[in-house]
Amino acid sequence: MCDPLRTPSEWFPDCTDEALEPHLHWLTPRLISPVTGRLILPIQSFLVRTGHHIILVDSCVGNDKTFAYFPHWHRRNDGTFLERLANAGVAPEQIDYVLCTHLHVDHCGWNTRLVDGRWIPTFPNARYIMARRELEAAQAASGDDEERTYEDNVLPIVEAGRAVLVDMDYELDGEVWLEPTPGHTPGHVAIGLKSRGVGAVFSGDLMHWPMQCIYPDWSFRYDTDPDQARRTRWAFLEACSDNGRIVMTSHFPLPSVGTISRRQSSFWFEDHQPP
């Protein structure tokens, strides 16, 4: 999913035309639609194969979900997600773990699917790893009939006994672990990886587009704690800069994978070039 939904200032209240203007030559058309002026933010999951497990990082929007605030996501009927998983040679039953960076609708939608009027785990053999603090926050925010993310995407996983609630620094094994990155949501985590001496991280929604590397103080409209989100973003960018750590982002333009470098008083996201 890469449909433009909102303008830069609608997503990022601190964004101004003056700040954007010097960057329009590289933002358009890859990140900003030249037709509508809206941001192009992919919605995606990542499939990880380790020496021991098959892991899904986040699970997009899902089908049949109630999300009236974004009609484009509301009660979708689209087989693309499962088709692409099959094209990668993986059946839902083969997923060992679903790692949730956080529990917003565009990151946990395919956690469940609707079968005979009830929500069941899409990945029936998987353990769904969720930060305990994130689950508690999602539960506290539930009860909105126009947006049933907790009721439809999360609670059925808990009731099916497939949820594993963990601390925000939980380590799955020597190759995969969680890193606390609160701010966008209270229990938001990044997911660290290491393989063959190469380090990487899935950044989730601690940043949504490359301009936040240049302006780390720009918070996203739906950050639950903007001040915390800014501190987290600065710390993350500092920790990842100029060391080759591969950063896999949720909403940067495809392929959404790159490295961070220092650029004057802020940072720059460079698309990753495999060796």
Secondary structure, 3 states (H helix, E strand, C coil): CCCCCCCHHHHCCCCCHHHHHHHHHHHCCCCECCCCCCECCCCCCEEEECCCCEEEECCCCCCCCCECCCCCCCCCCCCHHHHHHHHCCCCHHHCCEEECCCCCHHHHHHHEEEECCEEEECCCCCEEEEEHHHHHHHHHCCCCCCECHHHHHHHHHHHCCCEEEECCCCECCCCEEEEECCCCCCCCEEEEEEECCEEEEEEECCCCCCHHHHCCCCCCCCCCCHHHHHHHHHHHHHHHECCCCEEEECCCCCCCEEEEEEECCEEEEEECCCC
